[in-house]
Amino acid sequence: MSLSVLKEILLTEERILGRVAELGEEISRDYAGRDLVLVTVLKGSVVFLSDLTRAIAIPHSFDFVGASSYGAGAESAGKVRITHDVSIDLAGRDVVLVEDICDTGRTLETLTNLAALHRARSIEICVLLVKDRGRPREKEHGIRYVGFHIPDVFVVGYGLDYGERYRNLRCVGVLDMESAR
């Protein structure tokens, strides 16, 4: 796929994979000897999870939850809707929520509450991208593992989409909305 739909490449594939390897090492150290479960959000975080799970050197499980706040647009719809719950038992287990991007913080709040309802022993958050919004998030969360801070722009690639397209880009870039139409 052509990168012509991007105004700018923020993160190259090499830079992303290097940071994901570091996150995997950190998580491996922090959760050695524990019953770790990664819970990730469909669909955007699947690419991140695929690389992260291979970078974690300790035994662990993973599962998926469906959550949507964007729909087909470029702006958050304001409400998070759970479309698919986890299928494995989280009770008494150490959960790391794996998310592609933190924008408003609403999705992370919803997922944290969901993991708590499932009686997880501990809940931490790993996010590939945190938008530096220049204003407070509606919901602040203690994100333990951060891949990158990025400007408050609409990005695609490495699993992130616009209208279900551009997830397959190996980099993360700023979408040129005119080219994307």
Summary of the structure (lengths in Angstrom):
residues: 181
radius of gyration: 15.8
end to end distance: 15.1
largest distance: 50.0
contacts: 569
relative contact order: 0.22
helix: 26%
strand: 35%
